[in-house]
Amino acid sequence: MLKSTPLQWNISIEIEKQIKQAEKRTDKVVVDLDLYVLRFNEYGSDFIKQQRISPDAYIQLALQLTYFKLHRCIVSTYESCSLRQFRMGRVDTIRASTVEARDWAQTANLLDVEEDRKIKLFKRAIQKQVEIMQYTSSGHGPENHLRALRELSKKHFGSIPAVFREKSFGEYGNYRLSTSQLPTDADILVGYGAVVPDGYGCSYSTKKNHIIFCVSSFYSSDETSSDFFALSLEGSLLQMRELCLRMNANGSLATFSARTPDTTTTTNVNIS
Protein backbone atom coordinates (compact mmCIF):
# COMPACT_ATOMS: atom_id res chain seq x y z
CA MET A 1 0.00 0.00 0.00
CA LEU A 2 1.37 3.38 -0.97
CA LYS A 3 2.11 5.79 1.82
CA SER A 4 1.35 9.45 1.58
CA THR A 5 4.26 11.84 1.84
CA PRO A 6 3.63 15.20 3.48
CA LEU A 7 4.71 18.14 1.34
CA GLN A 8 6.97 20.55 3.13
CA TRP A 9 6.45 24.15 2.10
CA ASN A 10 8.98 26.87 2.71
CA ILE A 11 6.78 29.90 3.22
CA SER A 12 8.43 33.26 3.61
CA ILE A 13 7.05 36.00 5.82
CA GLU A 14 5.94 37.93 2.72
CA ILE A 15 4.07 34.95 1.25
CA GLU A 16 2.40 34.25 4.59
CA LYS A 17 1.31 37.89 4.70
CA GLN A 18 -0.22 37.60 1.23
CA ILE A 19 -2.04 34.40 2.22
CA LYS A 20 -3.59 36.17 5.20
CA GLN A 21 -4.66 39.08 3.00
CA ALA A 22 -6.22 36.69 0.47
CA GLU A 23 -8.07 34.94 3.29
CA LYS A 24 -9.53 38.26 4.47
CA ARG A 25 -10.58 39.21 0.92
CA THR A 26 -12.24 35.84 0.42
CA ASP A 27 -14.11 36.07 3.73
CA LYS A 28 -15.33 39.54 2.74
CA VAL A 29 -16.71 38.27 -0.57
CA VAL A 30 -18.41 35.30 1.13
CA VAL A 31 -20.14 37.55 3.66
CA ASP A 32 -21.22 39.90 0.86
CA LEU A 33 -22.86 37.14 -1.20
CA ASP A 34 -26.65 37.48 -1.44
CA LEU A 35 -27.92 34.04 -2.51
CA TYR A 36 -31.53 33.03 -3.08
CA VAL A 37 -32.63 29.58 -4.25
CA LEU A 38 -35.97 29.48 -6.07
CA ARG A 39 -37.68 26.16 -6.69
CA PHE A 40 -40.43 26.97 -9.16
CA ASN A 41 -43.02 24.20 -8.88
CA GLU A 42 -45.84 25.47 -11.11
CA TYR A 43 -44.48 23.83 -14.26
CA GLY A 44 -41.28 22.70 -15.95
CA SER A 45 -39.93 21.69 -19.33
CA ASP A 46 -42.91 19.47 -20.17
CA PHE A 47 -45.30 22.42 -20.28
CA ILE A 48 -42.86 24.57 -22.25
CA LYS A 49 -42.30 21.84 -24.84
CA GLN A 50 -46.05 21.49 -25.24
CA GLN A 51 -45.97 25.08 -26.49
CA ARG A 52 -43.39 24.00 -29.11
CA ILE A 53 -40.83 26.33 -27.53
CA SER A 54 -37.25 25.63 -26.53
CA PRO A 55 -37.19 25.58 -22.70
CA ASP A 56 -33.84 27.37 -22.64
CA ALA A 57 -35.01 30.17 -24.94
CA TYR A 58 -38.17 30.47 -22.84
CA ILE A 59 -36.23 30.80 -19.58
CA GLN A 60 -33.82 33.31 -21.08
CA LEU A 61 -36.77 35.50 -22.02
CA ALA A 62 -38.14 35.11 -18.50
CA LEU A 63 -34.83 36.42 -17.16
CA GLN A 64 -34.90 39.37 -19.56
CA LEU A 65 -38.46 40.22 -18.55
CA THR A 66 -37.55 39.98 -14.88
CA TYR A 67 -34.56 42.29 -15.19
CA PHE A 68 -36.63 44.78 -17.16
CA LYS A 69 -39.39 44.81 -14.55
CA LEU A 70 -36.89 45.58 -11.80
CA HIS A 71 -34.58 48.00 -13.60
CA ARG A 72 -36.62 49.29 -16.59
CA CYS A 73 -33.93 48.29 -19.08
CA ILE A 74 -32.11 45.24 -20.40
CA VAL A 75 -28.37 44.79 -20.03
CA SER A 76 -25.49 42.81 -21.45
CA THR A 77 -26.29 39.17 -20.69
CA TYR A 78 -24.01 36.15 -20.64
CA GLU A 79 -25.14 32.59 -21.28
CA SER A 80 -22.50 29.91 -21.68
CA CYS A 81 -22.52 28.03 -24.99
CA SER A 82 -20.59 24.80 -25.58
CA LEU A 83 -18.20 24.64 -28.52
CA ARG A 84 -16.94 21.16 -27.65
CA GLN A 85 -17.99 19.89 -31.08
CA PHE A 86 -14.92 21.71 -32.44
CA ARG A 87 -11.31 20.70 -31.91
CA MET A 88 -10.00 22.59 -28.87
CA GLY A 89 -13.41 24.22 -28.59
CA ARG A 90 -14.54 25.45 -25.18
CA VAL A 91 -17.31 28.01 -24.81
CA ASP A 92 -18.76 31.10 -26.43
CA THR A 93 -21.46 33.49 -25.31
CA ILE A 94 -25.15 33.42 -26.20
CA ARG A 95 -26.44 36.97 -25.89
CA ALA A 96 -30.06 37.10 -24.82
CA SER A 97 -30.37 40.88 -24.52
CA THR A 98 -31.72 41.40 -28.01
CA VAL A 99 -33.82 44.19 -29.48
CA GLU A 100 -36.62 41.64 -29.82
CA ALA A 101 -36.40 40.70 -26.13
CA ARG A 102 -36.46 44.38 -25.19
CA ASP A 103 -39.49 45.12 -27.35
CA TRP A 104 -41.43 42.26 -25.77
CA ALA A 105 -40.36 43.11 -22.21
CA GLN A 106 -41.40 46.73 -22.70
CA THR A 107 -44.94 45.76 -23.66
CA ALA A 108 -45.51 42.65 -21.53
CA ASN A 109 -46.94 44.58 -18.58
CA LEU A 110 -48.69 47.39 -20.46
CA LEU A 111 -52.47 47.28 -20.18
CA ASP A 112 -53.01 49.45 -23.26
CA VAL A 113 -51.17 47.06 -25.60
CA GLU A 114 -53.37 44.58 -27.42
CA GLU A 115 -52.88 40.90 -26.63
CA ASP A 116 -52.20 40.03 -30.27
CA ARG A 117 -49.35 42.54 -30.24
CA LYS A 118 -47.83 40.98 -27.11
CA ILE A 119 -48.08 37.50 -28.62
CA LYS A 120 -46.45 38.67 -31.85
CA LEU A 121 -43.55 40.26 -29.96
CA PHE A 122 -43.17 37.20 -27.74
CA LYS A 123 -42.93 34.90 -30.77
CA ARG A 124 -40.43 37.22 -32.41
CA ALA A 125 -38.27 37.29 -29.28
CA ILE A 126 -38.31 33.50 -28.97
CA GLN A 127 -37.38 33.08 -32.63
CA LYS A 128 -34.48 35.51 -32.26
CA GLN A 129 -33.20 33.74 -29.15
CA VAL A 130 -33.26 30.35 -30.90
CA GLU A 131 -31.49 31.88 -33.90
CA ILE A 132 -28.71 33.23 -31.67
CA MET A 133 -28.38 29.91 -29.87
CA GLN A 134 -28.02 28.10 -33.20
CA TYR A 135 -25.43 30.34 -34.83
CA THR A 136 -23.38 30.66 -31.64
CA SER A 137 -23.22 26.89 -31.13
CA SER A 138 -22.15 26.58 -34.79
CA GLY A 139 -19.09 28.73 -34.12
CA HIS A 140 -20.46 31.95 -35.62
CA GLY A 141 -20.82 33.96 -32.42
CA PRO A 142 -18.98 37.33 -32.26
CA GLU A 143 -17.68 37.07 -28.69
CA ASN A 144 -14.54 34.95 -29.08
CA HIS A 145 -13.73 36.55 -32.43
CA LEU A 146 -13.76 40.09 -31.04
CA ARG A 147 -11.78 39.24 -27.93
CA ALA A 148 -9.21 37.36 -30.01
CA LEU A 149 -8.77 40.41 -32.24
CA ARG A 150 -8.24 42.59 -29.17
CA GLU A 151 -5.60 40.28 -27.67
CA LEU A 152 -3.80 39.75 -30.98
CA SER A 153 -3.66 43.52 -31.47
CA LYS A 154 -1.96 43.92 -28.10
CA LYS A 155 0.48 41.11 -28.86
CA HIS A 156 1.50 42.13 -32.38
CA PHE A 157 1.06 45.91 -32.34
CA GLY A 158 1.49 46.75 -28.67
CA SER A 159 -1.77 48.68 -28.48
CA ILE A 160 -5.50 48.17 -28.46
CA PRO A 161 -7.50 49.53 -31.44
CA ALA A 162 -9.86 52.39 -30.70
CA VAL A 163 -12.97 50.27 -31.20
CA PHE A 164 -12.03 48.18 -28.16
CA ARG A 165 -11.57 51.30 -26.04
CA GLU A 166 -15.06 52.56 -26.76
CA LYS A 167 -17.46 52.82 -23.84
CA SER A 168 -19.95 50.69 -25.77
CA PHE A 169 -17.47 47.80 -26.01
CA GLY A 170 -16.81 48.05 -22.28
CA GLU A 171 -20.53 47.80 -21.63
CA TYR A 172 -20.71 44.92 -24.12
CA GLY A 173 -18.58 42.84 -21.77
CA ASN A 174 -20.04 44.15 -18.52
CA TYR A 175 -22.33 41.23 -17.76
CA ARG A 176 -24.85 42.52 -15.25
CA LEU A 177 -26.80 39.34 -15.90
CA SER A 178 -24.68 36.18 -15.99
CA THR A 179 -26.67 33.01 -16.66
CA SER A 180 -26.15 29.35 -17.40
CA GLN A 181 -28.27 26.26 -17.65
CA LEU A 182 -26.75 23.50 -15.51
CA PRO A 183 -28.81 20.40 -16.25
CA THR A 184 -28.44 17.33 -14.10
CA ASP A 185 -30.54 14.29 -13.33
CA ALA A 186 -29.75 14.71 -9.64
CA ASP A 187 -31.82 17.10 -7.56
CA ILE A 188 -28.86 19.23 -6.51
CA LEU A 189 -28.20 22.94 -6.40
CA VAL A 190 -25.41 24.47 -8.46
CA GLY A 191 -24.71 28.18 -8.55
CA TYR A 192 -22.08 30.90 -8.77
CA GLY A 193 -21.66 34.54 -7.89
CA ALA A 194 -22.41 37.61 -9.98
CA VAL A 195 -19.48 38.60 -12.19
CA VAL A 196 -19.80 42.37 -11.66
CA PRO A 197 -20.48 44.28 -8.41
CA ASP A 198 -23.91 45.53 -9.51
CA GLY A 199 -25.03 42.40 -11.34
CA TYR A 200 -26.78 39.07 -10.89
CA GLY A 201 -25.69 35.50 -11.36
CA CYS A 202 -28.48 33.09 -12.22
CA SER A 203 -27.97 29.40 -12.87
CA TYR A 204 -30.92 27.14 -13.53
CA SER A 205 -31.77 23.49 -13.93
CA THR A 206 -34.93 22.59 -15.84
CA LYS A 207 -36.84 19.49 -14.75
CA LYS A 208 -39.99 18.02 -16.27
CA ASN A 209 -42.32 19.57 -13.70
CA HIS A 210 -40.25 22.21 -11.95
CA ILE A 211 -37.31 24.57 -12.44
CA ILE A 212 -34.58 25.36 -9.92
CA PHE A 213 -32.84 28.77 -9.94
CA CYS A 214 -29.85 29.88 -7.91
CA VAL A 215 -29.86 33.69 -7.92
CA SER A 216 -26.86 35.60 -6.59
CA SER A 217 -25.85 39.22 -6.15
CA PHE A 218 -23.96 41.27 -3.58
CA TYR A 219 -25.37 42.93 -0.47
CA SER A 220 -22.95 45.83 -0.99
CA SER A 221 -24.79 46.87 -4.16
CA ASP A 222 -27.77 49.19 -3.78
CA GLU A 223 -28.88 48.23 -7.29
CA THR A 224 -29.52 44.52 -6.74
CA SER A 225 -31.47 42.16 -4.50
CA SER A 226 -31.49 38.41 -5.04
CA ASP A 227 -34.81 37.80 -3.31
CA PHE A 228 -36.51 40.60 -5.27
CA PHE A 229 -35.13 39.17 -8.49
CA ALA A 230 -36.19 35.61 -7.65
CA LEU A 231 -39.71 36.61 -6.63
CA SER A 232 -40.08 38.77 -9.72
CA LEU A 233 -38.79 35.86 -11.82
CA GLU A 234 -41.49 33.64 -10.35
CA GLY A 235 -44.05 36.23 -11.40
CA SER A 236 -42.56 36.39 -14.89
CA LEU A 237 -42.86 32.62 -15.32
CA LEU A 238 -46.50 32.68 -14.20
CA GLN A 239 -47.18 35.60 -16.53
CA MET A 240 -45.62 33.76 -19.46
CA ARG A 241 -47.70 30.67 -18.75
CA GLU A 242 -50.85 32.77 -18.92
CA LEU A 243 -49.70 34.21 -22.22
CA CYS A 244 -49.11 30.71 -23.61
CA LEU A 245 -52.53 29.53 -22.43
CA ARG A 246 -54.17 32.49 -24.17
CA MET A 247 -52.17 31.70 -27.30
CA ASN A 248 -53.56 28.16 -27.18
CA ALA A 249 -57.09 29.40 -26.61
CA ASN A 250 -57.11 31.64 -29.67
CA GLY A 251 -55.18 29.24 -31.90
CA SER A 252 -51.92 31.18 -31.85
CA LEU A 253 -49.76 28.31 -30.62
CA ALA A 254 -46.12 29.06 -31.17
CA THR A 255 -44.61 27.50 -34.26
CA PHE A 256 -41.06 26.97 -33.08
CA SER A 257 -39.09 23.77 -33.07
CA ALA A 258 -38.94 22.34 -29.57
CA ARG A 259 -35.45 20.98 -30.20
CA THR A 260 -32.42 23.23 -30.33
CA PRO A 261 -28.68 22.54 -30.38
CA ASP A 262 -26.69 21.39 -27.37
CA THR A 263 -25.38 24.85 -26.58
CA THR A 264 -25.66 26.10 -23.08
CA THR A 265 -23.27 23.99 -21.07
CA THR A 266 -19.90 22.37 -21.46
CA THR A 267 -21.44 18.93 -21.12
CA ASN A 268 -23.22 16.96 -23.80
CA VAL A 269 -26.84 17.58 -22.96
CA ASN A 270 -29.69 18.80 -25.11
CA ILE A 271 -31.24 22.00 -23.84
CA SER A 272 -34.68 21.09 -25.09
N, C-alpha and C positions, 0 to 999 in steps of 0.2 A: 504494500500500500504506500502510495506516495505521501511524503510528509510536506506540509506547507512550510515555507521559509519566510519568516518575517522580513519585510523590506525596511532597511534602515535609511532614513532620510536625514540629510544634513541641512537643516533649516537655519538660515542666518537670521539675525535680529530683524533685518529689513524685510525679508520674506514673511516672517512671522507677523510683523506689523501689517503687511498687506493682506494677509489671511484674515486678521482680526477686522480690518476695514471692510473686506468683502463680506464677512459674516454679518456685520452691522447693516450694510447696504441690502443684503438679502433679507434680513429680518424686517427691515423697513418696508420692502416691497411686499412681503407676505402679509404684514399687518394692514397694508393699504389695499389689498385685494378685496374687491366687492364681488362676491360670487353668489349667483342665484341659479338653482336647478329647477327647471320647469318640466314636469311630466304632463304633457297634454294628452288627456284620455278621451277626448270627444270623437276623434277619428285618427286614422293613420294612412299608410300608403294605399290600402285597399280602396278607400273612398276616393282618393285622388286619381288612382288609375281608372276607376269607373267613369271619371270625367274625361278620360283620354288625354290626360295631362301628365307630363313628367313630374314625379314627386319632388325632385330636386329643384326644378324650375319654379314650381309652385311655392316651395318654402323660401326660395330666394326672393320671390316677389313679396311674400309675407314679411320678410325682414326689411325690405325696402319700404313697404307701407308703414311698418312699425316705426322705423327711424323718421320717416316723414311726419308721422303724427306727433312725435315727441319734439322734433327740431325744425319742422316746417321746411325741410330741404332734404335732398339726397346727397350722399358723399361718396368719395372714392371707396370702393368695396373690393375686398379680396376674397376669392374662393379658390382653394387649391384645385389644380387640375393635373391628373397624372399624364405624364408623357413616357411611361415605361414601355410603350410599344416601340419606341425608337431606341436605337443603340445609344447607350450612355444618357438616355432621357431621364429626367427627374420630374419636375413640375413646372407648370406655367400658371397664369392667373386668369380665371374667369371673372369678368367684370360685369357685375349685375346692375350697376348704377347707370342704366341707359336712359336715353330720352323717353323711350316708350314706358319704362317703369315709372319715371317721374310724372309723365302725363296721366297715367292711371292713378298713381298715388294722390295727385293733386285733386282728382275728381271723386275718388272713392267715397269720401265722407260729405260731399256736397249734396244738399237736399234739392237744389234747383237744377241738377244735372239729370237728364233722362236716363232711365235704366238701360236702354238700348245703347246709349253712348258709353256708359260704364262697362258694359259687356264687351263692346267693340274694342275699347282701350285695354281691357284685361286680356283679351285674346291676342291683341297686337304685342303686348308686353311679354306674354308667355312665348309667343313665336320668336320674338327677338332673343329672349334668354336661351331658348333651345338652339337657335342659330349660333349664338356666341359659344355655347358649350361645345357644339359640334366642330366649329372651325378652330377653337383653341385646342381641343383634344387631338386634332389632326395636324398640329404643329404650326398653325397659321396665326397664333395669337401675337400681339405686338409687344407684350411685356418683356420677354427674354431678349428679343431682337433689339429693342431700344436700350436696355441696360447693357447689353453686349457692346453696342456702338459707343456708349458712354465710356465704358472701361477700356475699350481698345483705343479710343481717342486719347485718354490719359496715358496709356502705355506707349503709344507710338508718336504722339505729338506733344505730350507733356502738358496738355491743357484740355479743358472740357469745352466743347462747342457751346455757343450761346443758347441754343435751344434747350440744352439740359440745365441751364442756369435760370431759365424762366420760372416765375412764380407758379405758373400753371403746371409745369412739369413736377415741381415740388409737391403741389397738391395732388397731382396724379398718383404719387407714391405714398401719400399720407393716409394710410388706411384707417379711417375712423370706424370702419366696420370690417372686422376680420372674421371670416366665416369658413367653415369646413364641415362637410358631411363625414361622419366617422362611423360607418355601418359596422355592426357586429351582431352575431347571433346571440351573444351573451347579454344579459340585462345589466350592463355596467355603465358607469359614467366616465366620460372622457372629456376633458376640457383644457383650456389654456387661457392665458391672460390677454388683455387688450395689447395691441402692439404700439399704440401711441397714448400719451397721457390723458387725452380727452376722447378716447374711443371706446369701442366695445369689442370684445371677443365673443363669438357665438358658435359653438360647435353643436351638431345635432345628429341624432341617430333615429332614422325612420323605421318604425315597426309597422306590422300590418294594421294594428288597431290603436296605436298611440305613437307619439313622437316625444323624444327626450331632448331638451335643450340645456346646455350649460352656458349661461350668460355671465360674462365678467366685465368689470370696469374697475376704476380706482376711486376710492373714497375721497382722495385729495382733489378730484376734479369736480367743480361745481356744475359742469355741463352734463354729467352722466349719472345714471342710477340703474343698477342692474335689476332691482325689483320692479321699478317702473317700466323698464324695457320689457321684461319678461311678462308682466301683466298686460301690457299693451300688445305684445306679440300674441298672447292668448286671445285677446279681443280681435286681432287681425285675422287669425285663423278661423274664428267663428264667423266673422264678417264674410270671409271668402267662401266659406261653406254655404252661407245663405245666398251668395251671388251664384254659386254653381247650381244650387237647387232651383233658383229662379230661371237660370239658363235652361235647365232640364224641363221646367214647366212650360216654357214658351217655345221649346224646340230649338234652342240655340246652343245645344251641346257642343262643347269645344271639339275642334276637328284636328287635334294634334296627335302625333304618334306618342304612345305611352312609353315607348322604349327609346332611350337616348344613349350615347356612348358612355363607356366606363371612363369618367373624367375627373371626378371630384376628390379622389383619394389616391394615395400611392399604393394601394392594394388592388387586386383584381376583383372588383365587385361592380355590379351594374347598378347605376343610380336609379333605375326605374323600379 
